[in-house]
Structures are given as C-alpha cells and as structure tokens.
Amino acid sequence: MIGDYQKRCQVRVDACLEQLLIAPHAALDRIYTAMRYSVINGGKRVRPLLVYAASEALAGNPGDADGAACAVELIHAYSLVHDDLPAMDDDDLRRGQPTTHRAFDEACAILAGDGLQSLAFQILTSARHNPADPALRLTMVGVLAQAAGPAGMVGGQAIDLGAVGHKLDREALEQMHRHKTGALIEASVSLGALSSGRAGSDELASLRGYARAVGLAFQVQDDILDVESDTATLGKNQGADIARDKPTYPALLGLDEAKRYALELQEQAQDAVAGFGTRADPLRALARYIIERRH
C-alpha cells in the first residue's frame, strides 16, 4: 500500500516544487539551479507524505496541504545542504549524487540553503496552496518556524556537532534527536492536520503523540542503517557516523536493542492513532515503513 501512496504523493508535491524552483529571470539561473538540484534530486519525501497523510486522516482537501508539503520538504532540503558543508559534516555524497557544495561551490551551497529556507515560509503564507483562513496560515508558519529553529532542528544540529567524540546517555541522545530529526517530522504531521481545517485539540494531541514516536523511530532506523546498509543503497557514505565518532543508538544500546526500540516506537505510533478510522491507514503504513526502509 505505501508504495502506491508514496508515488501519488511524490508526484503531487514534486509538481508543486518544480513550479517554485523556476528562476524568475536569467540573472538568477545559477542559484535556482543549485536550489533545484538540492530538492529535485531523489529523496523519499517522508515529510510531505506525513503532511498529506495527517490531512487525509481528518478528511482534509489535498490541495490545502500542498503548501505545507512543499514547505517541510524545502526546509528538509536546506538542512541537508547546510549539514553537508565542510564546516558541518563535510560530506561528498547525498542521494547518490555529489553534495550541493561539490556540484557547485561552497558559497553557492550556502546561498541555496538560505534560499530554500526562505522559500518555505513564502509558500506557507500563500493562499494558493494553503487554507484560505489567514489566521490558520499564520499558526502554520509559527509551527514550522519553531520546528526549524534553535528550539528544533537547528538546536539539534548544534547539539550533534558538540557531541562528536563524547558519550551521551540515553536521555541526552533522545533529546538531541527529538530536536534534530523529530521536530520537523512532528511539524509535518501538525501542519497536515492544521491544513485540513478540521483539527480539534483531541485530534491534534493524538497526532502529536504519533509524530513524536515516528520522529524518533526514523532516527533510530537511520542509526541502524549506518551500521547495516551500504553506500550504494543509502545514497550517502555508509559508516559516516561511526567514522566521526558520533553518538548513535546502536553504539549506546547495541544493534539488537536498537532494533527492538525502533519496533517499540512504531507500536507507540500505532497506538496513538488507534482511535482514528480507515482514513488514518496511510499514517499507520508510514509508521511501519519508517522502521522497515533500507535507505
């Protein structure tokens, strides 16, 4: 089921992203080419899928979720461009292709990331791909800003960089990943729910519980794949976390216990949406996919 659903959502969000990444005039061709390279270059589109699935769980209109789906993918892409920079993780490979700073240059990659970040908020304020209610759009901007900023993804990356070569306990490792990876995943689910215009406080609380579990499960599985998979399958350098002496769940818990923890988190996610009907089946399938994926 998830394969067909994923393809439909990918086609939908990619069509919107393509339109956003057309240079308005020739002088901007290079920066837009770098931005497009960073986004339309493979990727699982997990975050847009979560947006659409959360909206669908509340019987939302997919057209009202397009802006949020694009915005979270643009923020995700910007974060990867900056994470790969020499000053950060200094990676040469992303999604099986040279990283943006390798394909272009470092300055262009920094500007491309900056451009993707600001474009995310630009589209989220537009009524064309979002709910008509401007107050609701403003709430959605606040959700994304918090998830992407120092209280979310940026803060998690700062913790991650400071943790290289250090041993973190389980609580500290979870805090880092809930910021670095989990915050944007949680925002994706919240934005999808909000875009439906049908999200009451009880529904939002249940969906946030789901999102917290799958957000952490995603990172646990990433850590497992860094040990078990290979560079060709991952599309990035396998074993990079080990080589950099980064704290990971397999290193802290052992590989078998990390796998058990991923399953436990997946079960928590399923329990959180147990009260929803069949419209939440894509969310359930995504929870399984997140810990079963091989890249």
C-alpha positions in Angstrom: 0.0 0.0 0.0 2.7 2.5 1.0 4.4 2.2 -2.4 1.4 3.4 -4.4 0.6 6.1 -1.8 4.1 7.3 -1.8 4.2 7.6 -5.6 1.0 9.6 -5.7 2.2 12.0 -3.0 5.6 12.3 -4.6 4.1 13.2 -8.0 1.8 15.8 -6.3 4.5 17.5 -4.2 7.1 17.3 -6.9 4.8 19.1 -9.4 4.4 21.9 -6.9 8.1 22.1 -6.1 9.0 22.2 -9.8 7.0 25.4 -10.2 8.5 27.0 -7.2 12.1 26.4 -8.4 11.9 28.1 -11.8 14.2 31.2 -12.0 12.2 34.4 -12.5 14.9 35.8 -14.7 18.3 34.8 -16.2 20.5 36.5 -13.6 19.2 34.0 -11.0 19.6 30.9 -13.1 22.6 29.6 -11.2 21.2 29.9 -7.7 17.9 28.4 -8.8 19.7 25.6 -10.5 21.5 24.8 -7.2 18.3 25.0 -5.3 16.5 22.7 -7.7 19.5 20.3 -7.6 19.2 20.2 -3.9 15.5 19.3 -3.9 14.6 17.6 -7.2 17.4 15.0 -6.7 15.7 11.9 -5.4 14.6 11.7 -1.8 11.8 9.7 -0.1 9.6 12.7 0.6 8.7 11.2 4.0 7.8 14.6 5.5 5.4 15.6 2.7 3.9 12.1 2.9 3.2 12.8 6.6 1.6 16.1 5.8 -0.8 14.6 3.3 -1.5 11.5 5.5 -2.3 13.7 8.5 -4.6 15.9 6.4 -6.3 12.8 5.0 -6.8 11.3 8.5 -9.0 14.4 9.2 -10.8 14.3 5.7 -8.9 17.4 4.6 -8.6 18.7 1.0 -5.2 17.6 -0.5 -4.9 21.0 -2.3 -4.9 22.7 1.1 -2.0 20.6 2.2 0.2 21.3 -0.9 1.8 24.4 0.7 2.8 22.6 3.9 4.0 19.6 2.0 6.3 21.8 -0.1 7.4 23.9 2.9 8.6 20.9 5.0 10.5 19.4 2.1 12.2 22.7 1.3 13.2 23.1 5.0 14.5 19.5 5.0 16.5 20.0 1.8 18.0 23.3 3.1 19.1 21.4 6.3 20.8 18.7 4.2 22.6 21.3 2.1 24.0 23.0 5.2 24.7 19.8 7.1 26.8 18.6 4.2 29.0 21.7 4.2 32.7 21.4 5.1 32.1 23.4 8.3 29.5 20.8 9.4 29.7 17.1 8.3 31.8 17.7 5.2 30.0 15.1 3.1 30.7 14.5 -0.6 27.6 12.3 -1.4 23.9 12.8 -0.9 21.1 10.7 -2.5 23.7 9.0 -4.6 24.9 12.3 -6.1 27.6 14.9 -5.3 26.5 17.2 -2.4 25.5 20.7 -3.4 28.8 22.3 -2.4 30.6 19.7 -4.5 28.4 20.1 -7.5 28.5 23.9 -7.4 30.7 25.5 -4.7 30.5 26.2 -1.0 29.3 29.8 -1.3 26.6 28.8 -3.8 25.5 25.9 -1.5 25.2 28.3 1.5 23.0 30.6 -0.6 21.0 27.8 -2.0 20.2 26.6 1.5 19.3 30.1 2.6 17.0 30.4 -0.5 15.2 27.1 0.2 14.6 28.1 3.8 13.0 31.5 3.0 11.0 30.0 0.1 9.5 27.5 2.5 7.9 30.3 4.5 7.0 32.3 1.4 4.8 29.4 0.1 3.3 28.7 3.5 1.9 32.3 3.7 0.3 32.0 0.2 -3.4 31.2 -0.1 -2.8 29.4 -3.4 -1.7 26.1 -1.8 -2.9 26.6 1.8 -6.1 27.1 3.7 -7.9 30.3 2.9 -8.0 31.4 6.5 -5.0 33.8 7.1 -5.1 33.2 10.9 -4.7 29.5 10.3 -1.8 30.1 7.8 -0.1 32.3 10.5 -0.4 29.5 13.0 1.2 27.1 10.5 4.1 29.5 9.9 4.7 29.5 13.7 4.7 25.7 13.9 7.3 25.4 11.1 9.5 28.3 12.4 9.7 26.7 15.8 10.5 23.3 14.4 13.2 24.6 12.1 14.8 27.0 14.5 17.0 26.8 17.6 14.3 25.1 19.7 14.1 22.5 17.0 16.2 21.3 14.1 19.0 24.0 14.3 19.3 23.3 18.0 19.6 19.6 17.4 22.3 20.1 14.9 24.2 22.3 17.3 23.9 19.6 20.0 25.0 17.0 17.4 28.2 18.9 16.5 29.0 19.4 20.1 28.6 15.7 20.9 31.2 14.4 18.4 33.7 12.3 20.4 31.6 12.4 23.5 29.4 9.7 25.2 25.8 10.7 25.6 23.4 8.8 27.9 20.1 7.7 26.5 18.2 10.8 27.7 20.7 13.2 26.1 20.7 11.2 22.8 16.9 11.2 22.7 16.9 15.0 23.4 19.3 15.6 20.5 17.3 13.5 18.0 13.9 14.9 19.0 15.3 18.3 18.1 17.5 17.4 15.0 15.2 15.0 13.3 12.0 14.7 15.3 11.0 18.4 15.4 10.4 18.7 11.6 8.7 15.3 11.4 6.4 16.4 14.2 5.8 19.7 12.4 4.9 17.8 9.2 2.1 15.9 11.0 0.8 19.0 12.8 0.9 21.1 9.6 -1.0 18.4 7.7 -3.7 18.3 10.5 -3.9 22.1 10.6 -4.2 22.3 6.8 -7.4 20.2 7.0 -9.2 22.9 9.0 -10.7 20.1 11.0 -8.2 19.5 13.7 -9.6 19.7 17.2 -7.5 19.6 20.4 -8.0 15.9 20.9 -7.1 15.0 17.3 -4.0 17.2 17.5 -2.9 15.6 20.7 -3.2 12.1 19.3 -1.4 13.0 16.1 1.4 14.7 18.0 1.8 11.5 20.0 2.1 9.6 16.8 4.6 12.1 15.4 6.8 12.0 18.5 7.1 8.3 18.2 7.7 8.1 14.4 10.1 11.0 14.6 12.4 9.2 17.0 11.9 5.9 15.2 13.1 7.5 12.0 16.4 8.5 13.6 16.9 5.1 15.4 16.4 3.4 12.0 18.9 5.8 10.4 21.4 4.9 13.0 20.8 1.2 12.3 21.2 1.7 8.6 24.5 3.5 9.1 25.7 0.1 10.5 23.9 -2.4 8.4 23.4 -0.9 4.9 25.9 0.1 2.2 26.8 3.4 0.4 25.1 2.4 -2.8 21.8 1.7 -1.1 21.9 4.6 1.3 22.9 7.2 -1.3 25.4 8.6 1.2 28.5 7.4 2.8 27.8 4.3 5.0 29.5 4.3 8.3 30.0 8.0 8.4 28.6 8.4 11.9 31.0 5.7 13.2 33.9 7.3 11.4 33.1 10.7 13.0 32.7 9.1 16.4 29.1 10.4 16.7 26.8 9.1 19.4 24.2 6.7 17.9 21.6 4.2 19.2 23.4 1.1 18.1 26.6 2.4 19.8 24.7 3.2 23.0 22.2 0.3 23.2 23.7 -2.3 20.9 22.3 -3.2 17.5 19.7 -5.7 18.6 18.4 -3.4 21.4 18.2 -0.5 18.9 16.1 -2.6 16.6 13.8 -3.5 19.5 13.5 0.1 20.4 12.5 1.0 16.8 9.7 -1.6 16.9 8.6 -0.3 20.3 8.3 3.3 18.9 6.4 2.0 15.9 3.9 0.4 18.2 3.6 3.6 20.2 2.8 5.4 16.9 0.1 2.9 16.0 -1.5 3.1 19.5 -1.6 6.9 19.2 -3.9 6.7 16.1 -5.9 3.7 17.2 -9.0 5.9 17.6 -8.9 7.1 14.0 -10.8 5.3 11.3 -9.5 3.9 8.0 -8.6 7.4 6.8 -5.5 7.1 9.1 -4.3 3.9 7.3 -1.6 5.9 5.4 -0.3 7.1 8.8 -0.2 3.5 10.0 1.6 2.3 6.9 4.1 5.1 7.2 4.9 4.1 10.8 5.7 0.6 9.5 7.7 1.9 6.5 9.9 4.2 8.6 11.4 1.3 10.5 11.4 -1.2 7.6 13.1 1.1 5.0 16.6 0.2 3.8 17.7 3.8 2.9 
